[in-house]
Amino acid sequence: MNYSNNDFMKLALEEAEISYNRGDLPVGAVLTIDNKLIGKDGNSATTNEDWFSHAEASVLNKYSRAIKTSKKIDKNTEIILYSSWEPCLMCTSIASLCRVDKIIYSCPDPIGGVSKFNPNNLPDWYNRHWPIFERGLYEKESYNLLIKYMENNIDIWGDFIQKFKI
């Protein structure tokens, strides 16, 4: 089956909804290699009681061997990570280590997102492997789900909600 960016972003949003229903921050991520679905995951930092179980980090960790194998076979293999929310610095750094070529996200994060970060100030290796960012579809759907979660967890997200506008 041929998938489009629209299909992959829909899957990321579905993972975000699963995370929301589980009580986690509603962020979902999908990993593709040469336009083939490799894996998907959602944020589980609340469930796991840690700061590292972001959707993007989790899916990259689970499928890093597939990425490495694909890149060894053909260095021009295209690795794309789809996320329902603009990734943070931690997840983007992991993506660069995993040689992700592009990150497509649906909803911008004005506080913690790094799509506008200039990697030129990083050491050369990171600069060469820093992924390209692209805004995708379902921004409003992702935003509404995130706001719903934040309003239900106002004790954690109180001040952020005022700054989180699209």
SULZILIN-V653010 format. One record per pair of residues at least 6 apart in sequence whose C-alpha atoms are under 7 Angstrom apart, sorted by the first residue. I is the first residue (numbers start at 1). GAP is how many residues later the second one is. Records with the same first field share a line. If there is no record, write none. Layout:
I=GAP + GAP
//
This chain:
3=32
6=131
8=22 + 74
9=73 + 128
11=19
12=16 + 17 + 18 + 70 + 71 + 72
13=15 + 71 + 129
15=12 + 13 + 14 + 26 + 27
16=10 + 11 + 12 + 26 + 68
17=9
19=6 + 7 + 8 + 23 + 24 + 25
20=6
24=19 + 20 + 21 + 22 + 23
25=18 + 124
26=17 + 119 + 120
27=15 + 16 + 28 + 57 + 58
28=13 + 14 + 15 + 27 + 55 + 56
29=11 + 12 + 13 + 26 + 27 + 30 + 52 + 53 + 54 + 55
30=9 + 10 + 11 + 51 + 52 + 53
31=6 + 7 + 8 + 9 + 28 + 49 + 50 + 51
32=6 + 47 + 48 + 49
33=44 + 45 + 46 + 47
34=43 + 44 + 45
39=20
40=19
41=14 + 17 + 18
42=13
43=10 + 11 + 12
44=9 + 10
45=6 + 7 + 8 + 9
56=27 + 35
57=34 + 37
64=34
67=31
70=7
71=6
78=23
79=21 + 22 + 23
80=20 + 21 + 22 + 23
81=19 + 21 + 22 + 23
82=21 + 22 + 23
83=21 + 22 + 23
84=21 + 22 + 23 + 58
85=20 + 21 + 22 + 23 + 24
86=19 + 20 + 21 + 22 + 23 + 27
87=26 + 27
88=24 + 25 + 26
89=25
96=30 + 33 + 34 + 35
99=30
100=31
101=30 + 31
102=29 + 30 + 31
103=28 + 29 + 30 + 31
104=29 + 30 + 31 + 32
105=29 + 30 + 31
106=29 + 30 + 31 + 32 + 33 + 36
107=32 + 35 + 36
110=54
115=18
119=8 + 11
120=7
150=7
//
